Amino acid sequence: MSYDIQKIRSWFPVLSQQVFNKPLVYFDNAASTQKPVQVLNALQKLHNEFYGNIHRAAHYMADKTTLEFEAVRDKVKDFINAGSREEIIFTKGTTESANLVAASYGEQFLTRGSEIIVSEMEHHSNIVPWQLVALNKGAKIVKLPVSESGELQTGLLPELINSKTRLISVTHVSNVLGTINPIKQIIETAHVRNIPVFIDGAQAVQHIPVDVQELDADFYAFSAHKMYGPNGVGVLYGKKKWLEQLPPYQGGGEMISEVTFEKTTFSEIPFKFEAGTPNITGVAAFGAAIDLLQEIGLDNISAWEHDLLEYATSRLKGINGLKIFGEAPKKSGVISFLIDEIHPFDIGALLDKMGVAVRTGHHCADPLMKFYNIPGTIRASFGIYNTKDEIDLFMDSLKRAKELLN
């Protein structure tokens, strides 16, 4: 389809409201996106027409629900071009996906003295799980540094990797800087030494096309609520060769083959990692979100959001005293900035009163804030429904806030 912005915006009735008697401008999409009617209808449909617990019962309602649930696994497989549906594991989100890999991979492959390379621009959810398993196993976290421009210093990787390195963990797109990292290059460098790579794709899959086979990714994680789907649903993609070697993350129903008091045997992948009743309705609604992204087209989305990014960046650079953090050549639709010595929260609070929703603070990236020696930033992040007119409203509000605070 051509990029029909009015049609797209019509799918999101929430955007037509006013906040404090001002038109809503929602620029907090990196935190969570708004939900279209297609997703909301899918949530209702399952409860209104059929619902049963999946994979277990031998009745119509459960069978129909199971088919609906498993159809979304196929949609996810196609969306990221996974090699097989068995490589798609449903989780609560990127955070649980990272914890799953850290715990299970750590249990199987980490020993005292092992090293895990983690980049300096990571969200806390891609740092803390590795710290926990490292503490438990006596392993060490090694930092892959970031540059002043907001790019990873990937040239250092060959010297950071050594005989103790067991895994590299890195974000595809920075939630603070918008930097699109050279993931394929990082993976190629790691694979020369047979090191697997975990990729946090939470800020990537809704903005740019992702092909896990083309990337040769070992593990790739993302969340539905950042791609216009419901919260509480996420995906972990893992290569079969790794998933089959890893022990289960949690025990319970569905992930078992046979249980006795003497021994338990486990299900095949992906079910080995899906203990208990999942978020069935959420997964069904996630399927509707994927359909929406496929209908618009990731190439179209990427081009539209890139135009918004360039337009907003050029306008922001016209404000005296404004500093943008993260000016890598390849960026997604995120801009983090500060103005003069004004605290970011003060700007954010005033923008809110003018109807503009942005995020302020450290964005769950304390190490990155420490690198720049700042308390936090103001972050504007764009989605499929945002427009240049909204950026103009944002700019007018930002200038007014600056005047009031100065």
C-alpha positions, 0 to 999 in steps of 0.5 A, spaced: 500 500 500 502 507 499 503 510 505 496 513 507 497 516 513 490 518 514 487 511 514 493 509 518 491 514 524 484 512 523 486 505 526 488 509 532 482 512 535 486 514 541 490 519 537 484 523 536 483 525 543 485 532 547 490 532 553 489 538 557 485 541 551 490 540 546 491 535 541 494 529 543 501 528 540 504 522 542 512 521 541 513 516 547 513 510 542 519 507 544 516 506 551 510 503 548 505 504 542 498 505 541 493 499 539 489 499 533 482 497 532 484 491 529 488 489 535 483 491 540 478 487 536 482 481 536 482 481 543 475 481 544 474 476 538 477 470 542 473 471 548 466 473 544 466 467 539 471 462 542 476 460 548 479 454 551 486 452 554 491 451 548 494 444 547 491 440 552 483 439 551 479 435 546 474 439 545 472 444 540 473 451 543 480 448 545 482 446 539 479 452 535 483 456 540 490 452 539 489 453 532 489 461 533 495 461 537 499 456 533 497 460 527 501 466 530 507 462 531 507 461 523 506 469 522 512 471 527 516 465 523 514 469 517 515 476 519 522 475 521 524 469 516 526 464 521 528 457 519 522 453 522 516 455 527 520 451 532 525 456 533 519 461 535 518 461 543 512 466 546 514 469 552 512 475 556 516 480 552 524 482 551 525 482 558 523 475 559 526 473 553 533 475 555 532 472 562 530 466 559 537 465 555 541 468 560 539 463 565 538 457 561 545 458 556 548 460 563 546 454 566 549 450 560 555 453 558 558 458 563 563 456 568 567 460 573 572 465 569 567 465 563 566 472 560 560 475 557 561 481 552 555 486 553 555 493 550 555 500 553 548 502 550 544 496 553 537 497 556 537 494 563 533 488 561 539 486 557 544 488 562 541 485 569 540 478 567 547 477 565 550 480 571 545 475 575 548 469 571 555 471 572 554 472 579 551 465 580 557 462 575 563 466 577 563 469 570 565 476 568 561 482 564 566 485 559 563 492 556 563 493 549 564 501 549 560 506 545 563 512 542 561 520 543 557 520 537 553 514 539 556 508 535 558 502 538 566 501 538 565 494 534 573 495 532 574 493 539 571 486 538 576 482 536 581 484 542 575 483 547 573 476 544 578 471 547 578 464 549 574 465 555 568 469 551 562 465 551 556 470 549 555 477 546 549 481 548 547 487 544 541 491 542 539 492 534 537 499 535 538 503 541 532 505 545 536 512 547 540 514 541 536 511 536 543 508 533 542 502 528 548 497 530 551 493 525 548 487 527 551 482 521 558 485 522 558 483 530 555 476 528 560 475 523 566 477 528 563 473 533 562 467 529 569 467 527 570 464 534 564 460 534 561 465 539 553 466 539 550 473 539 543 475 543 540 480 540 535 485 543 530 487 537 525 491 541 526 497 538 528 494 531 522 489 528 517 495 528 521 500 524 526 496 519 525 489 516 529 484 520 531 477 517 534 473 522 537 468 517 540 473 513 543 476 520 545 469 522 542 471 529 543 465 534 538 469 539 533 475 537 528 477 542 522 483 541 516 485 545 509 486 542 507 492 546 512 496 542 509 494 535 502 496 536 500 489 539 498 488 547 503 488 553 505 481 556 507 478 550 514 477 547 518 473 542 524 469 543 527 466 536 533 461 537 537 457 533 535 450 533 542 448 535 542 452 541 535 451 543 535 444 543 542 444 548 539 449 553 535 446 559 528 449 561 527 456 564 521 454 568 518 448 570 510 446 569 505 444 565 506 444 557 513 443 557 513 436 560 513 430 556 512 425 562 513 426 570 514 421 575 517 422 582 523 419 580 524 423 573 521 428 568 522 428 561 521 435 557 517 436 551 520 438 544 522 445 542 519 450 543 514 447 548 520 446 552 520 453 554 513 455 554 511 452 561 504 454 564 498 457 560 501 463 556 497 469 554 493 466 549 488 472 548 495 477 547 498 472 542 492 472 538 492 480 538 499 480 537 497 476 530 493 482 528 499 487 530 503 483 525 498 483 520 497 491 520 505 491 519 505 487 514 499 490 510 503 497 511 510 494 509 516 495 513 520 498 507 514 503 507 514 504 515 522 505 515 522 510 509 516 514 513 519 514 519 526 516 517 523 522 513 520 524 520 527 523 524 530 528 519 525 533 519 525 533 527 532 533 527 533 539 523 528 543 526 531 541 533 538 543 531 535 550 530 534 551 537 539 555 541 542 551 547 539 544 545 544 538 544 542 531 541 545 525 544 546 520 538 548 522 531 550 515 528 549 515 520 544 510 521 538 511 526 531 509 527 526 514 529 528 516 536 531 523 538 534 524 545 536 531 547 537 536 553 536 544 553 541 548 556 542 546 564 534 545 564 532 538 567 529 534 562 523 532 567 521 540 567 521 540 560 517 534 559 512 536 565 511 542 561 510 539 554 505 534 557 501 540 559 501 542 552 498 535 549 505 533 547 507 526 550 515 525 551 519 520 555 524 523 560 529 520 565 535 515 564 530 510 559 533 504 563 540 505 561 544 508 567 551 506 564 549 510 558 547 516 562 554 515 566 558 515 559 555 522 557 555 524 564 548 527 564 542 525 569 537 523 563 535 526 557 528 528 553 526 523 548 522 523 542 520 517 539 516 516 532 511 511 530 507 509 524 502 514 525 506 520 527 506 526 522 510 532 520 504 537 523 505 533 530 513 535 529 511 542 528 506 542 534 512 539 538 517 544 536 512 550 538 511 547 545 518 545 546 520 553 544 514 555 549 517 551 555 524 553 554 522 560 554 518 559 561 523 555 564 529 560 562 
